[in-house]
C-alpha cells in the first residue's frame, strides 16, 4: 500500500518529515561533494567552475540541514495520547504533532483542537512553559488577523480530556478558517 504524503497537522507528520529531511539533506550535500570531486578530478585543481557550483550547492543543503535538525529535535504525539484524545474528537477540528517556535523557546504540542474561537492544546513535553506558549500563540494569531481567539494549553492529560469533553458539548459557531490556516502556517 502506498504511504500517504505527510500533511501538517496529521498524526505521524513529525516522523515522516524527519525521514524526508534526513534523506534530502544527505542527498543535497552528496551532490555538492560529488561536484567538488568531479571538478578536482577533471582539472587537477580546486580552482574551477564546478567548485563554485559545489559551494553554491551547499546553500540549499545547509537550509535543509537546519530543517532536519528541527525535525530531529521535535517529538510527535505518542500513541497513548492519540488513543485517549480520539474518544473526544467528534465534532472538533483536531491537529497532531504541532511544533511552534519563538525566539526564546520551542513549544511542542502533541494534540490541538479548535472549536469556534477556542483553541486547546496538550503538550507531553514536561519542560514546556504553557503560559508562555498560550501568550505566544495568541499573539501570532492576532497578528494573522484572528481576533478574539482564546488559547488554552494543558500539560496534564486528564485535565485536557476533561476540557475536550466540555468543549465538545458547547455550541459554537462554525470554525473560522483563518484560525486553522494561521496555526498550520506558523507550525514547523
DRENPAKE-507117 format. One record per residue (C-alpha): x, y, z. Coordinates in steps of 0.2 Angstrom, whole numbers, plus 5000, padded with zeros to 4 digits. Each point is the difference from the previous one (the first is absolute). Layout:
BEGIN
XYZ...
//
This chain:
BEGIN
500050005000500750174995500450115015499050175001500950164998500450085017498850145003500350135014498849975014499749814998500649875011501849944996500450164990501650035011500749824997499750004981500750174998501549955010500449864988499850114985501150145008501449885003499949934983499950174991501550075010501149854997499650014981500350184998501750005009500449844990499750104984501150145005501449885006499849904983500250164990501550065010500849834997499650004982500850174998501649955009500149844990499750094983501150155002501349945013499650165011498750075011500050164990498649964987498250044997499349845007500850055017499050164999498449904996500449875014500250155013498350084994499249835001500450005019498850145002498449904998500849855008500450115016498250065000499449824999501249955014499250145011498349934996500649825004500750055017498350085005499149844995501349895009499750105016498150004998499049865008498349954993498449955009500249835009498849864996499350005017499550185000499349984982498949855006499450105015499550164992499249924985498549955011499750195001500350064983498349984992499450174993501750085004501350054988501649915006501850034996501549885005501950035001500050195001501650085004500050195002501750105001500450175008501650095002500149945018499349825000499249864989498249945005499649824996498149975000499549824998498250034996499050164997498150034997499150144994498150045003499450184996501250125006500749885013501749914997500549875013501649905000500949875009501949985002500949855006501650105002500350025018501150154998498750104990499550175007498149994997499750185004501350064989499449894986498250065002500650184999501149974985498649914990498850145005501250134994500349914983498249974997499650185003501450054988499249884987498350095002499249885012499150115013499249945016500949835000500249915017501549885001500149885014501549885001500049855012501449905007498949875009499149874989498549985012499750195001500250014981498749854997498850095012500250164990499749914984498449925007499450175005500550084984499149864990498450045009500050194997499150074985501150114990500050094984500849914985501949995000500850174994501149934986501350145004500449925017500449834992501050084986501050115012500449855011500649894986501050154993501050035016500349825005501649914995
//
